[in-house]
Amino acid sequence: MNETSAPDQYQPAADPLAPVERIRTRACLEALPAYIAGKPSVDDGRRRFKVSSNESPYAPIPAVVEAATEALATSNRYPDMGVLALREALAARHDVDPQQICVSTGSTAVIADLVRAVVDPGDEVVYPWRSFEAYPIIVGAQGGNSVRVPLTASHEHDLPAMAAAITHRTRLVLLCTPNNPTGTALSHEALADFLRRVPEDVVVAIDEAYREFHEPATVADTTALFREHANVVLLRTFSKLQGLAGLRIGYAIAHPRLARALTAVTIPFGTSAPAQAAALACLRPEVLEELDRRADALRAERDRVQGALAADGWDLPRSQGNFLYFPLAERSAQFTAFAEQRGLVLRAYGVDGVRATIAEQEANDLLIDICGQWRERDAQA
Ligand SMILES: *Cc1c(COP(=O)(O)O)cnc(C)c1O
C-alpha cells in the first residue's frame, strides 16, 4: 500500500526511528468514546479524598485478604477455569443451578461477554443515558448500534420510551438500578411492567452493581423477575460493597441457554485465583454480616448527607447508591474544580452533572461543607 492510501487513523510515530505502523484497526473503534476514569488524588502534600469512582472507603475484610493472599502462593498454577467453588456457592445463595452463574473479570467484563454473545454488528442495544459509561464503549467495540434513551427530567429511566425504542434489530436492553451516576432506582412494579412489554427474544440485563446500597424494604425483587422471565439476566459485582474493585470479579445470573453462550465467549482463565478466593470468602456468614453492617453505615451516611444538602436547599435526585448526583448542567466543571481546590476529587459528566461517592465521614462532612460554600458564593454573586 502506498502512502496516500494509508487508512485515516494512521498517526505518524513521534520517534523518527520507530517503524511505521500500517496495520488497520476496525472502523467502529473510531466512534468509541474514551472511558473517563475517576481522577486519582494528586499528591501535592494536601489531604484530598478521591470520591470519583464509587469505591468502598473500607479496605477489604481481613479474612478476604487472607484468602486472596493464600491463593497467591500457588500462582504458578492456572486458576480453576470453571470457577467451580465460587459458582457453587453463588448458585446456593441465589437458588439457581451452578451452570447459571457466569463469572468474569468484573461485571463490566460480564457485560462485554453478554454483548459478544447476543449482538452482531449492526444490531441494536437499548440503554438509558446518562448511565454507566462503559455501555457505549462495549456496544461500539462489538460493532453494535447504541440506542440511548434519555433519562426523564427527574433523572430516572424513561421505561415507556425504552420499550418504544425496541425494534426488530434490538438484541439487548440494559437497565441500571440504582443508576450510575444519578442514583435513581427502578421499583419492582416498574420493572415488572416493563418486562411484560419486552419481546421474549430480546435479552434484558439488569445491572445491579449498587443493589446492596438500596433501602432493603423497597428494593426490587429481581430474582423473582428473573424466575418469571426467560430473557432476564442479572449482573452483580464484588467491586463496590465488597471492596474488591482492584481484584476484578463479577458475575451474571442467567438462564441456561444464555449462560452457555456467556461461558462460550468469556476469556479463558480470566478471573485470577486470588480474585476467586476473595469472592468466595465474601460469602462466608461472618463476612456477609460485616458487609451488611458496612452497607447500613454507608446508607446512613448517604441519607445524612442527602438530608443535610436538602435542608440547605439542594434538590438532588433521591439516591439509592453509594453516591449522590448534582445535576449542575454547564456549571458541572466549575463545581468540580471548586471542590477539588477544597480537597474533594469528584467525577464530572460533561455538561450534565457531577457525581460524588459517599465515603468516610470526614469526606462526607467536607462534601456538605463545600456544597454550603458553593451556595453561599452563589448567593453573593
Ligand atoms: C462499578 C459498576 C459496575 C461493576 O464494575 P466492575 O467491572 O465489576 O468493577 C457495573 N455496572 C455499573 C453501573 C457500575 O457502576
The ligand as an SDF file (V2000), in Angstrom:
LIG
                    3D

 15 15  0  0  0  0  0  0  0  0999 V2000
  -18.9750   -0.2130   39.0550 C   0  0  0  0  0  0  0  0  0  0  0  0
  -20.0230   -0.6610   38.1450 C   0  0  0  0  0  0  0  0  0  0  0  0
  -20.0460   -1.9660   37.6440 C   0  0  0  0  0  0  0  0  0  0  0  0
  -19.0580   -3.0100   38.0710 C   0  0  0  0  0  0  0  0  0  0  0  0
  -17.8140   -2.8260   37.6160 O   0  0  0  0  0  0  0  0  0  0  0  0
  -16.7490   -3.9860   37.7550 P   0  0  0  0  0  0  0  0  0  0  0  0
  -16.3300   -4.2580   36.3700 O   0  0  0  0  0  0  0  0  0  0  0  0
  -17.4020   -5.1850   38.3720 O   0  0  0  0  0  0  0  0  0  0  0  0
  -15.6940   -3.4100   38.6190 O   0  0  0  0  0  0  0  0  0  0  0  0
  -21.0720   -2.3610   36.8150 C   0  0  0  0  0  0  0  0  0  0  0  0
  -22.0460   -1.5200   36.4860 N   0  0  0  0  0  0  0  0  0  0  0  0
  -22.0790   -0.2710   36.9570 C   0  0  0  0  0  0  0  0  0  0  0  0
  -23.2170    0.6040   36.6030 C   0  0  0  0  0  0  0  0  0  0  0  0
  -21.0690    0.2040   37.7870 C   0  0  0  0  0  0  0  0  0  0  0  0
  -21.1000    1.4660   38.2220 O   0  0  0  0  0  0  0  0  0  0  0  0
  1  2  1  0
  2  3  1  0
  2 14  2  0
  3  4  1  0
  3 10  2  0
  4  5  1  0
  5  6  1  0
  6  7  2  0
  6  8  1  0
  6  9  1  0
 10 11  1  0
 11 12  2  0
 12 13  1  0
 12 14  1  0
 14 15  1  0
M  END
$$$$
